[in-house]
Amino acid sequence: MRRIFLLTALLLAVCVQAKKQETPRIVNIINFIRQCEPREPERLPPSVLYETTLTQARTLREHNLKGTWLLQYDALIDPRYQALMKEELARGCEVGGWLEVPQPLVEDAGLQWRSNVPWDYHAQVDFTIGYTPEERVRLADTYMAKFRQIFGFYPQSMGSWFIDGFTLNHLAETYHIEASVNCRDQVGTDGYTLWGGYWTGGYYPSKRNAYMPAQTSENRVAVPVFRMLGSDPIYQYDAGVGHGVWQRVVTLEPYCGEGGANDTWLDWYFDAFCEAPALTLNYTQVGQENSFPWAVVQSGYRKQVKRLVQLAEAGKVQIKLLSETGREFSRQHRRTPASGTVALRDYTDGQRRTVWFNSRNYRVNLLWENGTLRIRDLHCFDENYPSRYIDNPCTTHDFKFYTLPMVDGNLWSTAEHLAGLRFYAGNAPMKGGEPQVTCRNEKIRVIWPLSDGHSLTILLTENALSLAHSDKAAQWQLELDVAEDTTQPFTAIEPSVIRASQEGFDYEMQCTKGQITDLRNQTDGHILRITPQKGKIVLKP
């Protein structure tokens, strides 16, 4: 009897452990470091930036936490940062590279500096895309040589708001870096647009476009890229729609009063991160660039560190170094795995719920609001879609990276009219209750109980979206509507396929079950309708 009890307990422990490993909740503490901040209106002296970094380090030490420090070249060659980082290395932290391009890196690479300040955040100066492919190699090699001269090894992690595919592949093949990070999705913030990509988690990028997940091993950069900053999965997407060219910031960044510095938001964010259904990998990044005085970020930073300690002690999160996360990701996934982000509670007085699904082929976002549902976002991924900067340098203050939209609830919206692929029962919006979400085997299944007693099942898999009504005879449909004076990429809407073109690149989405009707000749903003076949619609981006 005792043997049976022990065997049962062992099997139960194995099952619990397997369940934990199925959806790990990984947190990287990443602080990236500049030596100067010449932007108006701050124009912070170097001493203020160093003080922020030093206090971040002391805060992590107080709680015995190890983090990843990413050094911009101007900080890399500063003796103060070198001494501090060697102390951090000695206690088990990671030091890697932050590949924005300040004046000392350009001049040490034998190139001409093109600004009147020593670090210029404008895209054509600050990022590798502002330089020719040959110059990108020189910049990367100069950085890596200096890093090795100072620390005795090459960095295993390299990050930036964005590193182009050519440079990232050079870093992977020549220096065997194990992980990289880039900016979250955003429209216009600081002049940087990254829109339509892998919403969160890690992906293997295309060699032709590091913002685009690759579909094949031949065309992928063999290093995973993780999305930074911890975007609010409900409210970040719409932030700023109709109110100017820059999005507001609703993220985990400690300076963010609406997000990472707000107690209510923090509780909600980490509750969703740890407790909501997750798929393959739930990933987020905690930390802050040092371009802020410590007085501005200390409250949010300290709050987040304390919460991480509590969550780690409770076994709800794993705090890892960036390179460690990349290593494990590469060991477990030969290709980009599907991932999902789920939030089934709204921290405001609103009634919003959301599900994000990403695979190497597409991303989709489901948003419930006041008992209705719309597909707020649907972007296709194709490794052959080139970055506009693949061969030619960026020459503008801003940069733009996009994937291939089929539904864009941000760029096709105004404050008065939010675009989306909406669900209708007959001529009225479909209504229902709380969605039930299951994540398993790189699939997300959503069962949405409807107000009429029936249900709608949505299955999100690597290659397709399937929607099935429990009543095969029910009259229901999807309709895409957009705001006036917005531009869509559609070139043809046919009964079984939607064809589109962006920047001269053709792509399509097939409807393998159901039928599509072109509504563009109407004047009410409706673009297309999709009706089911025997109660089912199947879309293949």
C-alpha positions as CSV (number, residue, x, y, z in Angstrom):
1,M,0.0,0.0,0.0
2,R,2.8,2.3,0.9
3,R,4.5,1.6,-2.5
4,I,1.3,2.5,-4.3
5,F,1.0,5.7,-2.4
6,L,4.6,6.7,-3.2
7,L,4.1,5.8,-6.8
8,T,0.9,7.8,-7.1
9,A,2.6,10.8,-5.4
10,L,5.6,10.5,-7.8
11,L,3.3,10.4,-10.8
12,L,1.4,13.4,-9.5
13,A,4.6,15.4,-9.0
14,V,5.7,14.5,-12.6
15,C,2.4,15.6,-14.0
16,V,2.5,18.9,-12.1
17,Q,6.0,19.6,-13.2
18,A,5.2,18.7,-16.8
19,K,2.3,21.2,-16.6
20,K,4.6,23.9,-15.3
21,Q,7.1,23.2,-18.1
22,E,4.4,23.3,-20.7
23,T,3.8,27.0,-20.3
24,P,6.8,28.6,-18.5
25,R,6.4,32.2,-17.4
26,I,9.8,33.7,-18.2
27,V,11.0,37.2,-17.0
28,N,14.2,38.8,-18.1
29,I,15.4,41.8,-16.1
30,I,17.1,43.9,-18.8
31,N,18.5,47.3,-18.3
32,F,20.2,49.0,-21.2
33,I,22.7,51.7,-20.8
34,R,23.7,54.9,-22.6
35,Q,26.5,57.2,-21.6
36,C,24.8,60.5,-22.6
37,E,21.3,61.9,-23.2
38,P,21.5,65.1,-25.3
39,R,17.8,65.1,-26.3
40,E,15.6,68.1,-25.4
41,P,14.1,68.9,-22.9
42,E,16.1,66.6,-20.6
43,R,19.7,67.0,-21.8
44,L,20.8,64.9,-18.8
45,P,24.5,65.0,-17.8
46,P,26.3,61.7,-17.9
47,S,26.5,61.6,-14.1
48,V,22.7,61.4,-13.9
49,L,22.6,58.4,-16.3
50,Y,25.3,56.6,-14.3
51,E,23.5,57.2,-11.1
52,T,20.4,55.6,-12.5
53,T,22.4,52.5,-13.6
54,L,24.2,52.3,-10.3
55,T,21.0,52.5,-8.3
56,Q,19.4,49.9,-10.5
57,A,22.3,47.6,-9.8
58,R,22.1,48.2,-6.0
59,T,18.3,47.5,-6.1
60,L,18.8,44.1,-7.7
61,R,21.6,43.3,-5.3
62,E,19.4,44.1,-2.3
63,H,17.0,41.4,-3.5
64,N,19.7,39.0,-4.8
65,L,18.4,39.2,-8.3
66,K,20.5,38.7,-11.4
67,G,19.9,40.7,-14.6
68,T,21.1,41.4,-18.1
69,W,22.9,44.7,-18.8
70,L,23.1,45.8,-22.4
71,L,25.8,48.5,-23.1
72,Q,25.6,51.1,-25.8
73,Y,29.1,51.7,-27.2
74,D,29.6,55.1,-25.5
75,A,28.9,53.4,-22.1
76,L,31.0,50.4,-23.1
77,I,34.1,52.6,-23.4
78,D,33.4,54.5,-20.2
79,P,35.6,53.3,-17.3
80,R,32.9,53.8,-14.7
81,Y,30.5,51.4,-16.5
82,Q,33.3,49.0,-17.2
83,A,34.1,48.7,-13.4
84,L,30.4,48.5,-12.5
85,M,29.7,45.8,-15.1
86,K,32.7,43.7,-14.0
87,E,31.2,43.7,-10.5
88,E,27.9,42.6,-11.9
89,L,29.6,39.8,-13.9
90,A,31.3,38.6,-10.7
91,R,28.0,38.1,-9.0
92,G,26.5,36.2,-12.0
93,C,24.8,38.8,-14.1
94,E,25.0,39.1,-17.8
95,V,26.6,41.9,-19.8
96,G,25.7,42.2,-23.5
97,G,25.5,44.8,-26.2
98,W,23.0,47.5,-27.1
99,L,23.4,48.3,-30.8
100,E,22.3,51.8,-31.2
101,V,25.0,53.9,-32.9
102,P,26.7,56.8,-31.1
103,Q,29.5,59.0,-32.4
104,P,32.4,57.0,-30.8
105,L,31.3,53.8,-32.5
106,V,31.0,55.4,-35.9
107,E,34.4,57.1,-35.7
108,D,36.1,54.0,-34.3
109,A,34.7,52.1,-37.3
110,G,36.4,54.6,-39.6
111,L,33.1,56.2,-40.7
112,Q,31.9,59.8,-40.8
113,W,29.6,61.0,-38.0
114,R,26.5,62.7,-39.3
115,S,25.1,64.7,-36.4
116,N,26.0,67.6,-34.2
117,V,25.4,65.7,-30.9
118,P,27.3,62.6,-29.7
119,W,24.2,60.4,-29.7
120,D,21.3,61.2,-32.0
121,Y,18.1,59.1,-31.7
122,H,16.9,59.8,-35.3
123,A,16.7,56.6,-37.3
124,Q,19.1,57.4,-40.1
125,V,21.9,58.1,-37.6
126,D,21.1,55.9,-34.6
127,F,20.3,52.5,-36.1
128,T,22.2,50.0,-38.3
129,I,19.5,50.6,-41.0
130,G,21.0,54.1,-41.5
131,Y,24.2,52.6,-43.0
132,T,25.1,50.5,-46.0
133,P,25.5,46.7,-45.5
134,E,29.2,47.0,-45.6
135,E,29.1,49.8,-43.0
136,R,26.8,47.7,-40.8
137,V,29.4,44.9,-40.7
138,R,32.1,47.5,-39.7
139,L,30.0,48.9,-36.9
140,A,29.1,45.4,-35.6
141,D,32.7,44.2,-35.8
142,T,34.1,47.3,-34.1
143,Y,31.6,46.9,-31.3
144,M,32.4,43.2,-30.8
145,A,36.1,43.7,-30.9
146,K,36.0,46.5,-28.3
147,F,33.7,44.4,-26.0
148,R,36.1,41.5,-26.1
149,Q,39.0,43.7,-25.4
150,I,37.3,45.0,-22.3
151,F,35.7,41.9,-20.9
152,G,37.6,39.0,-22.5
153,F,34.7,37.5,-24.4
154,Y,32.1,38.3,-27.0
155,P,28.6,39.2,-25.7
156,Q,26.0,36.4,-26.0
157,S,23.1,38.9,-26.2
158,M,22.6,41.9,-28.4
159,G,19.6,44.2,-28.3
160,S,18.3,47.5,-29.8
161,W,15.0,49.1,-30.5
162,F,15.7,47.4,-33.8
163,I,18.6,45.5,-35.5
164,D,18.2,44.8,-39.2
165,G,18.2,41.3,-40.5
166,F,21.5,41.6,-42.3
167,T,23.3,42.8,-39.2
168,L,21.6,40.3,-36.9
169,N,22.5,37.4,-39.2
170,H,26.1,38.6,-39.2
171,L,26.1,38.7,-35.4
172,A,24.6,35.2,-35.3
173,E,26.9,33.6,-37.9
174,T,30.2,35.4,-36.9
175,Y,29.8,35.8,-33.1
176,H,27.2,33.1,-32.3
177,I,25.1,35.4,-30.2
178,E,22.3,33.4,-28.4
179,A,19.5,36.0,-28.1
180,S,18.4,39.4,-29.2
181,V,15.6,41.8,-28.2
182,N,13.7,44.5,-30.1
183,C,11.0,47.1,-29.3
184,R,7.4,46.2,-28.8
185,D,4.8,46.9,-31.4
186,Q,4.1,50.7,-31.7
187,V,3.0,53.3,-34.2
188,G,5.2,56.4,-34.4
189,T,6.5,56.5,-30.8
190,D,9.8,58.4,-30.8
191,G,9.6,58.3,-34.6
192,Y,9.8,54.4,-34.7
193,T,7.0,52.3,-36.2
194,L,7.0,48.6,-35.7
195,W,3.6,47.3,-36.6
196,G,2.0,43.9,-37.2
197,G,4.8,41.7,-35.8
198,Y,5.0,38.9,-33.3
199,W,3.0,40.5,-30.4
200,T,5.0,39.0,-27.6
201,G,7.4,36.2,-26.8
202,G,10.2,34.9,-29.1
203,Y,10.5,34.3,-32.9
204,Y,13.2,33.5,-35.4
205,P,13.4,36.4,-37.9
206,S,13.7,36.4,-41.6
207,K,17.2,37.3,-43.0
208,R,15.4,39.7,-45.4
209,N,13.4,41.4,-42.6
210,A,14.2,41.0,-38.9
211,Y,10.7,42.2,-38.0
212,M,9.1,39.3,-39.9
213,P,9.1,35.7,-38.6
214,A,10.7,33.2,-41.0
215,Q,8.9,30.2,-42.2
216,T,11.8,28.1,-43.3
217,S,15.2,27.2,-41.8
218,E,17.0,28.3,-44.9
219,N,15.8,31.9,-44.6
220,R,15.8,32.4,-40.8
221,V,18.3,34.1,-38.7
222,A,19.4,31.4,-36.2
223,V,18.9,33.5,-33.1
224,P,15.6,34.1,-31.3
225,V,14.4,37.7,-30.9
226,F,12.2,38.6,-27.9
227,R,9.8,41.6,-27.8
228,M,10.6,44.1,-25.0
229,L,8.7,46.3,-22.6
230,G,5.6,44.3,-21.7
231,S,2.7,45.8,-23.7
232,D,-0.7,46.0,-22.2
233,P,-2.5,43.3,-24.2
234,I,-5.9,45.1,-24.1
235,Y,-5.2,48.9,-24.2
236,Q,-1.8,49.4,-25.8
237,Y,-3.0,48.5,-29.3
238,D,-5.6,51.3,-29.5
239,A,-3.6,53.9,-27.5
240,G,-3.6,57.1,-29.4
241,V,-5.9,56.1,-32.3
242,G,-7.2,59.3,-33.8
243,H,-5.2,61.5,-31.5
244,G,-2.0,62.2,-33.4
245,V,0.9,60.3,-34.9
246,W,2.4,58.9,-31.7
247,Q,0.9,56.1,-29.6
248,R,0.7,56.6,-25.8
249,V,2.8,54.1,-23.9
250,V,0.9,51.5,-21.8
251,T,3.7,49.1,-20.9
252,L,5.6,47.6,-18.0
253,E,8.3,50.3,-18.2
254,P,8.8,51.7,-14.7
255,Y,8.5,55.3,-15.8
256,C,5.0,54.6,-17.3
257,G,2.4,56.2,-15.0
258,E,-0.5,54.4,-16.8
259,G,1.3,51.1,-16.7
260,G,4.5,50.0,-15.0
261,A,4.4,52.5,-12.2
262,N,0.7,52.0,-11.4
263,D,-0.2,49.5,-8.6
264,T,-3.6,48.5,-10.0
265,W,-2.2,47.9,-13.5
266,L,0.8,46.0,-12.1
267,D,-1.4,43.7,-10.1
268,W,-3.6,43.1,-13.2
269,Y,-0.6,42.6,-15.6
270,F,1.2,40.0,-13.5
271,D,-2.0,38.2,-12.6
272,A,-2.8,37.8,-16.3
273,F,0.9,36.9,-17.0
274,C,1.0,34.2,-14.3
275,E,-2.6,32.9,-14.0
276,A,-4.3,33.3,-17.4
277,P,-4.0,30.4,-20.0
278,A,-0.6,30.6,-21.8
279,L,0.8,28.9,-24.9
280,T,4.4,27.6,-25.3
281,L,6.1,30.6,-23.6
282,N,4.8,33.5,-21.6
283,Y,7.6,36.1,-21.8
284,T,8.0,39.6,-20.5
285,Q,10.9,42.0,-19.8
286,V,11.3,44.1,-16.7
287,G,13.8,46.9,-16.5
288,Q,14.4,50.4,-17.7
289,E,16.9,52.3,-20.0
290,N,19.0,54.7,-18.0
291,S,17.9,57.8,-20.0
292,F,15.7,58.8,-17.0
293,P,16.7,60.2,-13.6
294,W,16.4,57.7,-10.8
295,A,13.8,59.9,-9.1
296,V,11.5,59.4,-12.1
297,V,11.7,55.6,-12.3
298,Q,12.6,54.4,-8.8
299,S,9.0,54.0,-7.6
300,G,7.9,51.7,-10.5
301,Y,11.3,49.9,-10.6
302,R,11.2,49.1,-6.9
303,K,7.6,47.9,-7.0
304,Q,8.3,45.6,-9.9
305,V,11.4,44.1,-8.3
306,K,9.5,43.4,-5.1
307,R,6.7,41.7,-7.1
308,L,9.1,39.6,-9.0
309,V,10.7,38.3,-5.8
310,Q,7.3,37.4,-4.5
311,L,6.2,35.7,-7.7
312,A,9.5,33.8,-8.0
313,E,9.3,32.6,-4.4
314,A,5.8,31.4,-5.1
315,G,7.0,29.4,-8.2
316,K,4.9,31.5,-10.6
317,V,7.7,33.0,-12.7
318,Q,11.3,32.1,-13.7
319,I,13.7,35.0,-13.7
320,K,16.4,34.3,-16.3
321,L,19.2,36.0,-18.1
322,L,18.5,37.0,-21.7
323,S,21.2,34.6,-23.1
324,E,19.9,31.8,-21.0
325,T,16.4,32.4,-22.3
326,G,17.7,32.3,-25.9
327,R,19.7,29.2,-25.3
328,E,16.7,27.3,-23.9
329,F,14.4,28.6,-26.7
330,S,16.8,27.4,-29.4
331,R,17.2,24.0,-27.7
332,Q,13.5,23.5,-27.5
333,H,12.3,25.0,-30.8
334,R,13.9,24.5,-34.1
335,R,11.3,26.8,-35.7
336,T,9.2,29.7,-34.3
337,P,6.6,28.1,-32.1
338,A,3.1,29.4,-31.7
339,S,2.5,31.6,-28.7
340,G,-0.4,33.3,-27.0
341,T,-1.3,36.1,-24.6
342,V,-4.6,36.0,-22.8
343,A,-6.3,38.6,-20.6
344,L,-9.8,37.6,-19.3
345,R,-10.2,40.4,-16.9
346,D,-10.2,44.2,-17.5
347,Y,-8.4,46.4,-14.9
348,T,-10.5,49.4,-15.8
349,D,-14.3,49.7,-15.5
350,G,-14.5,48.5,-19.1
351,Q,-15.7,45.0,-20.1
352,R,-12.8,44.0,-22.4
353,R,-11.2,40.6,-22.8
354,T,-8.6,39.7,-25.3
355,V,-6.7,36.8,-26.8
356,W,-3.5,37.2,-28.9
357,F,-2.2,34.3,-31.0
358,N,1.1,34.3,-33.0
359,S,2.5,31.6,-35.2
360,R,5.3,31.7,-37.8
361,N,2.5,32.3,-40.4
362,Y,0.3,35.0,-38.9
363,R,-0.9,36.9,-35.8
364,V,-4.5,37.5,-34.8
365,N,-6.2,39.4,-31.9
366,L,-9.7,38.7,-30.6
367,L,-11.3,41.4,-28.6
368,W,-14.5,41.2,-26.6
369,E,-16.2,44.4,-25.5
370,N,-19.6,44.8,-23.8
371,G,-20.6,41.3,-24.9
372,T,-19.6,41.6,-28.6
373,L,-16.6,40.2,-30.4
374,R,-14.4,41.5,-33.2
375,I,-11.2,40.3,-34.8
376,R,-9.2,43.5,-34.1
377,D,-6.0,42.5,-35.9
378,L,-4.9,39.9,-38.4
379,H,-1.5,40.1,-40.1
380,C,0.1,37.6,-42.4
381,F,3.8,36.7,-42.2
382,D,6.0,36.0,-45.2
383,E,9.8,35.7,-44.9
384,N,10.1,36.9,-48.5
385,Y,8.7,40.3,-47.8
386,P,11.8,42.5,-47.6
387,S,12.6,45.3,-45.3
388,R,12.6,48.6,-47.2
389,Y,16.2,49.0,-45.7
390,I,17.5,45.6,-46.8
391,D,20.0,47.1,-49.3
392,N,19.6,50.8,-49.0
393,P,20.2,52.9,-45.9
394,C,17.3,54.7,-44.1
395,T,17.5,58.4,-44.9
396,T,14.7,59.7,-42.7
397,H,14.3,60.7,-39.0
398,D,11.8,57.9,-38.6
399,F,11.7,54.3,-39.6
400,K,8.9,51.9,-40.5
401,F,8.6,48.2,-40.3
402,Y,5.3,46.4,-41.2
403,T,4.1,42.9,-41.8
404,L,1.1,42.1,-44.2
405,P,-2.3,43.3,-42.9
406,M,-5.7,41.6,-43.5
407,V,-7.3,43.4,-40.6
408,D,-5.8,46.4,-38.9
409,G,-7.8,47.9,-36.1
410,N,-5.4,50.7,-35.5
411,L,-4.2,52.1,-38.8
412,W,-7.7,51.6,-40.4
413,S,-9.4,53.3,-37.5
414,T,-10.3,56.7,-36.2
415,A,-11.3,57.7,-32.6
416,E,-15.0,57.6,-33.8
417,H,-14.8,54.4,-35.8
418,L,-12.7,51.4,-34.7
419,A,-12.1,49.0,-37.6
420,G,-12.4,45.3,-37.3
421,L,-13.8,42.0,-38.6
422,R,-17.0,41.9,-36.6
423,F,-19.4,39.0,-35.8
424,Y,-23.1,39.3,-36.7
425,A,-26.1,37.1,-36.1
426,G,-28.3,38.1,-39.0
427,N,-28.1,41.9,-39.1
428,A,-27.4,42.4,-35.4
429,P,-24.1,42.2,-33.6
430,M,-23.6,38.7,-32.2
431,K,-23.8,38.8,-28.4
432,G,-22.5,36.4,-25.8
433,G,-20.9,35.9,-22.4
434,E,-17.5,35.2,-21.0
435,P,-15.1,33.4,-23.4
436,Q,-13.5,30.1,-22.2
437,V,-9.9,29.7,-23.4
438,T,-7.8,26.6,-23.5
439,C,-4.1,26.6,-24.6
440,R,-2.5,23.3,-25.6
441,N,-0.1,21.8,-28.2
442,E,0.5,25.2,-29.9
443,K,-3.2,25.7,-30.3
444,I,-5.7,28.1,-28.7
445,R,-9.3,27.0,-28.5
446,V,-12.0,29.6,-27.5
447,I,-15.5,28.6,-26.7
448,W,-17.8,31.7,-26.6
449,P,-21.2,31.1,-25.1
450,L,-23.8,33.0,-27.1
451,S,-26.9,34.8,-25.7
452,D,-29.2,32.5,-27.6
453,G,-27.9,29.4,-25.8
454,H,-25.6,28.3,-28.6
455,S,-21.9,28.7,-28.8
456,L,-19.1,29.7,-31.2
457,T,-15.9,27.8,-31.1
458,I,-12.7,29.5,-32.4
459,L,-9.6,27.3,-33.0
460,L,-6.3,29.1,-33.7
461,T,-3.6,26.9,-35.1
462,E,-0.3,27.4,-36.8
463,N,-1.8,27.5,-40.3
464,A,-5.5,28.5,-39.9
465,L,-8.3,30.2,-38.0
466,S,-11.4,28.0,-37.7
467,L,-14.8,29.3,-36.5
468,A,-17.7,26.9,-35.9
469,H,-21.2,27.7,-34.7
470,S,-22.9,25.0,-32.6
471,D,-26.1,25.4,-34.7
472,K,-25.0,24.6,-38.3
473,A,-28.2,26.2,-39.6
474,A,-27.7,29.5,-37.8
475,Q,-27.6,32.7,-39.9
476,W,-24.3,34.5,-38.9
477,Q,-21.4,36.1,-40.7
478,L,-18.2,38.2,-40.3
479,E,-18.0,41.7,-41.8
480,L,-14.9,43.9,-42.1
481,D,-15.6,47.6,-41.7
482,V,-13.1,50.4,-41.6
483,A,-13.0,54.2,-41.0
484,E,-13.4,56.6,-43.9
485,D,-10.3,58.0,-45.5
486,T,-8.1,55.0,-44.5
487,T,-6.3,52.9,-47.0
488,Q,-6.5,49.1,-47.4
489,P,-4.1,46.9,-49.4
490,F,-6.8,44.7,-51.1
491,T,-6.4,44.2,-54.8
492,A,-9.1,41.5,-55.3
493,I,-11.8,40.1,-53.1
494,E,-13.0,36.8,-54.5
495,P,-15.4,34.1,-53.1
496,S,-12.5,31.9,-51.7
497,V,-9.5,34.3,-51.5
498,I,-8.6,37.9,-50.5
499,R,-5.7,39.3,-52.5
500,A,-3.6,42.2,-51.3
501,S,-0.4,44.1,-52.1
502,Q,1.9,46.2,-49.9
503,E,4.9,48.1,-51.2
504,G,4.7,46.0,-54.4
505,F,4.6,42.7,-52.5
506,D,1.6,40.4,-53.2
507,Y,0.0,38.2,-50.6
508,E,-3.3,36.6,-49.9
509,M,-5.6,34.9,-47.4
510,Q,-7.6,31.8,-48.4
511,C,-11.1,31.0,-47.2
512,T,-11.2,27.2,-47.4
513,K,-14.6,26.9,-45.8
514,G,-17.2,29.6,-46.2
515,Q,-17.7,32.3,-48.8
516,I,-16.4,35.9,-49.2
517,T,-18.5,38.7,-50.6
518,D,-16.9,42.0,-51.8
519,L,-18.7,45.0,-50.3
520,R,-16.4,47.8,-51.4
521,N,-19.0,49.3,-53.7
522,Q,-21.0,50.3,-50.6
523,T,-20.5,53.7,-48.9
524,D,-20.7,52.7,-45.3
525,G,-17.1,51.5,-44.8
526,H,-17.9,47.8,-45.1
527,I,-15.2,46.1,-47.1
528,L,-16.2,42.4,-47.2
529,R,-18.5,39.7,-45.7
530,I,-17.6,36.1,-44.9
531,T,-20.5,33.7,-44.5
532,P,-20.2,30.1,-43.2
533,Q,-20.5,26.8,-44.9
534,K,-22.5,24.4,-42.7
535,G,-21.9,26.6,-39.7
536,K,-18.1,26.9,-40.2
537,I,-15.5,29.4,-41.6
538,V,-11.9,28.5,-42.1
539,L,-9.3,31.1,-43.0
540,K,-5.7,30.4,-44.0
541,P,-3.4,33.5,-43.9
